Amino acid sequence: MSPYGIPLDLLPFGEINENNEDAREGAAILSINLDGFPEVYTNGLILTEIENDKIMICSIPSVVLLKLIAYDDRPENRPNDPLDIDSILKHYPTIEMELIWAEYTFLYEEDKEDLSSELIGIKVLGYEISKLIHENKQLTHRLLSILDKAIDLSSDLAQQMIQDAETETIESKTNTLKKLKEGIQEGLKKYS
């Protein structure tokens, strides 16, 4: 908890993530995979001010990247990650409307499917994630594999993203993940 009562996730950057793995002692020794952390540290942090303190925080695309990897590593220990990812996907187009209109209007012009602003926003999130991962082929492959498993339902990610069973379906969640993947793939072509 921060001094202001805000829950924080502290991320292991720098020397602590040597060998792409981190061990911590506590009730048990944990070993966690640190895929994506160097990319987030290098390309995915933003400076923000909270209560007059300037701190570096993960960008929204960085959070989605790390949550997808964390869920893939240990889905049984990460029940909130799919819900968090879903919430971000729902709200990203509104949160980043200025970015979308400033840098991604070409998506509206190229849109052959007449996508909603929400789905175009999700593609933009994919483009932004591709900026983080485009230099790491192994991480890129892993992320696309995570999305493929979710889309073809060989993982429970899409199912676990359902927040309202009366209005949401697995098909709607897999379609959302397809748009995210599409944005990542298009971004990789653009930024590589």
PLY file of the C-alpha trace (Angstrom):
ply
format ascii 1.0
element vertex 192
property float x
property float y
property float z
element edge 191
property int vertex1
property int vertex2
end_header
0.00 0.00 0.00
1.23 3.48 -0.82
1.41 6.13 1.90
-1.88 7.38 0.43
-3.65 4.02 0.81
-3.45 3.12 -2.89
-2.62 -0.54 -3.61
0.54 -0.79 -5.73
2.24 -3.60 -7.60
5.99 -3.14 -7.41
7.79 -4.45 -10.45
11.26 -6.01 -10.35
13.43 -4.00 -12.72
17.17 -3.70 -13.12
19.54 -6.26 -11.58
16.73 -8.06 -9.78
15.44 -9.52 -13.04
18.75 -11.07 -14.08
18.28 -14.40 -15.87
14.64 -13.49 -16.52
13.61 -15.04 -13.22
13.19 -13.76 -9.68
13.24 -15.73 -6.42
11.72 -14.34 -3.22
11.70 -15.79 0.25
8.56 -15.64 2.30
6.25 -18.38 3.47
7.66 -20.22 0.46
10.22 -19.45 -2.18
8.61 -18.19 -5.35
10.02 -18.19 -8.81
8.34 -15.90 -11.30
8.90 -15.44 -14.99
9.89 -11.91 -15.88
9.04 -11.96 -19.60
8.17 -8.45 -20.70
9.74 -6.60 -17.77
12.82 -5.34 -19.69
10.57 -4.13 -22.53
8.23 -2.37 -20.12
11.17 -0.80 -18.29
12.73 0.42 -21.54
9.62 1.48 -23.48
6.54 1.29 -21.30
6.92 3.55 -18.30
5.43 7.01 -18.02
6.13 9.76 -15.52
3.10 10.84 -13.54
2.43 12.94 -10.48
0.46 11.59 -7.54
-0.06 13.83 -4.52
2.88 16.04 -5.61
5.22 13.04 -5.95
6.59 12.22 -9.39
6.77 8.49 -10.02
7.24 6.18 -12.98
4.25 3.96 -13.66
3.45 1.36 -16.30
1.54 2.58 -19.31
-1.80 0.91 -20.01
-0.33 -1.22 -22.84
2.42 -2.31 -20.42
-0.14 -3.39 -17.85
-2.05 -5.46 -20.42
1.18 -7.08 -21.64
2.28 -8.03 -18.12
-1.19 -9.26 -17.12
-1.44 -11.50 -20.20
1.94 -13.04 -19.39
1.19 -13.40 -15.67
-2.13 -15.10 -16.39
-0.50 -17.44 -18.90
2.19 -18.38 -16.36
-0.15 -19.13 -13.46
-3.85 -18.88 -14.33
-4.82 -20.61 -11.09
-3.15 -17.82 -9.07
-4.27 -14.90 -11.22
-8.12 -14.90 -11.25
-8.37 -11.10 -11.43
-6.09 -10.63 -14.44
-8.69 -11.61 -17.08
-11.23 -9.25 -15.49
-8.65 -6.47 -15.35
-7.72 -7.06 -19.00
-11.39 -6.99 -19.97
-11.99 -3.74 -18.07
-8.98 -2.14 -19.73
-10.15 -3.28 -23.17
-13.59 -1.79 -22.51
-12.32 1.57 -21.27
-9.12 2.08 -23.27
-10.88 3.71 -26.25
-12.36 6.36 -23.95
-9.22 6.85 -21.85
-6.97 7.22 -24.90
-9.40 8.99 -27.25
-6.92 11.84 -27.75
-4.13 9.41 -28.76
-6.47 7.54 -31.09
-7.53 10.71 -32.91
-4.01 12.16 -32.96
-2.12 9.10 -34.24
-4.54 6.45 -35.47
-7.20 8.09 -37.63
-5.87 5.98 -40.51
-7.60 2.99 -38.88
-10.97 4.64 -39.43
-10.03 5.37 -43.04
-8.82 1.79 -43.64
-11.76 0.21 -41.80
-13.41 -2.19 -44.21
-15.57 -3.83 -41.54
-17.17 -0.63 -40.18
-15.78 -1.30 -36.72
-17.10 0.46 -33.66
-14.91 3.05 -31.97
-14.44 0.52 -29.16
-12.98 -2.11 -31.50
-10.77 0.43 -33.25
-9.57 1.51 -29.80
-8.71 -2.10 -29.01
-6.71 -2.32 -32.24
-4.88 0.85 -31.17
-4.04 -0.83 -27.87
-2.57 -3.67 -29.93
-0.48 -1.19 -31.92
0.77 0.33 -28.67
1.66 -3.11 -27.27
3.57 -3.87 -30.49
5.76 -0.83 -29.81
6.84 -2.50 -26.56
7.59 -5.97 -27.94
8.66 -5.51 -31.57
12.39 -5.87 -30.83
12.01 -9.14 -28.91
10.97 -11.95 -31.28
10.65 -14.50 -28.46
8.34 -12.25 -26.45
6.36 -11.40 -29.58
5.88 -15.09 -30.32
4.86 -15.77 -26.73
2.29 -12.97 -26.64
0.74 -14.00 -29.95
0.64 -17.60 -28.68
-1.15 -16.49 -25.50
-3.76 -14.70 -27.60
-4.09 -17.66 -29.99
-4.76 -20.01 -27.06
-7.41 -17.64 -25.73
-9.04 -17.20 -29.14
-9.18 -20.94 -29.91
-10.34 -21.59 -26.31
-7.41 -23.81 -25.35
-6.96 -21.46 -22.39
-9.70 -20.07 -20.13
-8.74 -16.42 -20.64
-11.74 -15.47 -22.80
-14.17 -17.30 -20.50
-12.66 -15.64 -17.44
-13.04 -12.20 -19.04
-16.83 -12.44 -18.90
-18.09 -10.01 -16.27
-21.80 -10.11 -17.09
-23.01 -13.52 -18.29
-26.35 -12.05 -19.39
-24.85 -9.62 -21.91
-21.39 -11.04 -22.68
-20.40 -14.24 -24.43
-17.21 -16.16 -25.05
-17.63 -15.25 -28.72
-17.69 -11.52 -27.89
-14.54 -11.92 -25.78
-12.70 -13.92 -28.45
-13.68 -11.29 -31.03
-12.23 -8.61 -28.77
-9.01 -10.60 -28.37
-8.87 -11.10 -32.15
-8.96 -7.31 -32.62
-6.21 -6.87 -30.02
-4.09 -9.49 -31.82
-4.84 -7.87 -35.18
-3.62 -4.53 -33.84
-0.45 -6.12 -32.48
0.28 -7.84 -35.80
-0.37 -4.70 -37.84
1.75 -2.68 -35.41
4.59 -5.19 -35.67
4.62 -4.71 -39.43
4.62 -0.94 -39.00
7.22 -0.66 -36.23
9.62 -3.44 -37.17
0 1
1 2
2 3
3 4
4 5
5 6
6 7
7 8
8 9
9 10
10 11
11 12
12 13
13 14
14 15
15 16
16 17
17 18
18 19
19 20
20 21
21 22
22 23
23 24
24 25
25 26
26 27
27 28
28 29
29 30
30 31
31 32
32 33
33 34
34 35
35 36
36 37
37 38
38 39
39 40
40 41
41 42
42 43
43 44
44 45
45 46
46 47
47 48
48 49
49 50
50 51
51 52
52 53
53 54
54 55
55 56
56 57
57 58
58 59
59 60
60 61
61 62
62 63
63 64
64 65
65 66
66 67
67 68
68 69
69 70
70 71
71 72
72 73
73 74
74 75
75 76
76 77
77 78
78 79
79 80
80 81
81 82
82 83
83 84
84 85
85 86
86 87
87 88
88 89
89 90
90 91
91 92
92 93
93 94
94 95
95 96
96 97
97 98
98 99
99 100
100 101
101 102
102 103
103 104
104 105
105 106
106 107
107 108
108 109
109 110
110 111
111 112
112 113
113 114
114 115
115 116
116 117
117 118
118 119
119 120
120 121
121 122
122 123
123 124
124 125
125 126
126 127
127 128
128 129
129 130
130 131
131 132
132 133
133 134
134 135
135 136
136 137
137 138
138 139
139 140
140 141
141 142
142 143
143 144
144 145
145 146
146 147
147 148
148 149
149 150
150 151
151 152
152 153
153 154
154 155
155 156
156 157
157 158
158 159
159 160
160 161
161 162
162 163
163 164
164 165
165 166
166 167
167 168
168 169
169 170
170 171
171 172
172 173
173 174
174 175
175 176
176 177
177 178
178 179
179 180
180 181
181 182
182 183
183 184
184 185
185 186
186 187
187 188
188 189
189 190
190 191
